């Protein structure tokens, strides 16, 4: 996942636009460049049937684990978990496998 994130971040920086990929399980990953860092999101389209209330409850029940992922619902009904990544020169901070797993669990 870290390699995919780095590729998307590089593409987003060069294009100054959202870079997106869809994983095998249908989850979308996107990266959006900010003035200082990147916005990373994992999420699903409305047809995946995620319920915002369930995601919010699961997050609230374990804020130390899930609190860094901020839920957002887009106008089309898609639900994403957002997280800000900081950059250090040309390097972007990476997410640990545990942090990716937490996001995946929130979306399940």
Secondary structure, DSSP 8 states (H G I E B T S, - for coil): -HHHHHHHHHHHHHHTS-EEEE-TTS-EEEEEEETTEEEEEEEE-GGG---HHHHHHHHHHTHHHHTTSEEEE-TTS-EEEEEEE-EETTEE----HHHHHHHHHHT-
